[in-house]
Amino acid sequence: MAMDPANGLAWPSDRHALRGGSVPVGAVPPHAGSTVAAAAAAASRWWRLIVPAVIGTLAFACRLVPVLRGGGLSGVDTYDPSVYYAAAVGLFSGRMPYRDFLLLHPPGILLALQPFAALGAVVGDPVAMESARVAFMLLGAGSSLLIYRILLPHHRYAAALGAAAYAVWYPAIYAERSVRLEALATFVLLLGIVAVQRSLARPSLLALVAAGALFGLGATIKIWGVVPVGALVVWLAVRSGWRGAASALAGATAAIAVVIAPFAPAGPQLWEMVVLDQLGRPRSPQPLVTRLVDVLGLRFLPPAEATVPAAILGAFAVVALVLALRLRLGELVVLVTLANTVVLLLGPTWFIHYPAFVAAPLCLVYGAAAGELAGMRRARWVRVPAAVMAAAAVSLLGSSMLEAREGTAFPDQLLRGVLAGRPGCVTTDNPTTLIFSNTLRRNLSEGCPLVVDLSGYIYDIHRNGGDIDRASDPTFQRLALTYLASGTTTALVRFGPGDLSHQSRVVIADWPLVDRWGQLVVRHPLPLSGNGHRPT
């Protein structure tokens, strides 16, 4: 029996589907007149086309506008995006990650960025990096549309709330306004849930293999992706038996093997950097309460103002998790949400983009719960006020995000002009300087060392999980100074007292100054003595 998603219907194979076999409230009976049928068709277009288009546009705007209002597409936002792009260009140019340069993540992000690395060879890396940023913003908008598509068979309110929540959800916005692992991993996870949804509507082991493969791709982007894979296999083992679980596991294993296999020449360094270096990271000092506030999407609020909203959202989340369990696909979404949250709360380190790991499944849970409430006859009296409150919350959050300013303008044209007249290798503490000065490929063509993540070497040096201090670690100081002094020019924009020791900073300050723009300092390195200091 086909029903109009605009009027609400259950997820495929939902044990609550077609409750009692009755047509849902508002559905058009077969004998309805042409006027009623036309109205139903218009409503269907509204919910299938216009609403998702508006939500997708909102999601894209919330990711793009703050960047344009701030530092622009070439601005200095955060460190990681430039690391991934520079590593992708290194791979495109024939350098092998893990063997030829340090990379602390699986290689999936490098493969995804190869089209932009190829574009950079034609139009230059500044334009290619800006294009990659916009593409990842579009990827975020696409994730909101996937949430809408997943939830629409359940209920139109479920689809609208879940997708709109994701569109304005701060952790998702933060991770998807530039080139980050979480943006790509979220997108393939949602594609995997779509594949599971199809397998529920039309049982097929092939669909489960595809679902497992998509979940597995997430693990090739960020190592945490093995957790959703485990959740999928466990859920299928309980719900579908060993054949379904084995099919998904086979798909995930195949996808991981296909992505990892080309990097086998890196040998054990791949395992050491991607797994051991990550497991050996020191534990960040943030308490669990702070992490929960971030998971609930309230990082943009001052800590003192976030307590009450966090308590309210936390209570809603608990209720939503219980309601989502009433749906068959909701069981998987809840399991993924809880598993990802546990990883976030127990993980050793904490950064502002980490909560994006749970943003999509949590918004699916909220949407599923909204659909369940809307489908309860006893809850009809709260539908309108609840819808108004949800729309007001989305509008408030959306307007707040659109008013934000992200990033700092980067003097790319000025730096480009200075470096154009300085031959030889350019070293840096942030590959942003190489990308937007368009000197990254010049370095590679001249055989310069490729260091895309200088600060990350500390995790490769120490894997004991204890506290680390780059500034007081002699091994890291020697490595950093040796690299920075190896070129004819060094551009410093990131490192400060927390990264460089007083002695290292004295050495660098003694290098002749070439130019300076705010925090960006360009110097001419002098030779170092054998102990990493300038010879006297």
PyMOL commands that set and color helices and strands:
alter all, ss='L'
color gray80, all
select helices_A, chain A and resi 5-7+19-21+34-69+80-92+108-112+114-123+125-151+156-168+170-176+181-201+205-221+223-239+242-266+268-279+288-295+303-324+328-346+356-375+377-402+412-420+432-436+440-445+457-461+470-472+474-484+502-509
alter helices_A, ss='H'
color red, helices_A
select strands_A, chain A and resi 426-428+489-492+513-517+520-523
alter strands_A, ss='S'
color yellow, strands_A
deselect
rebuild
show_as cartoon
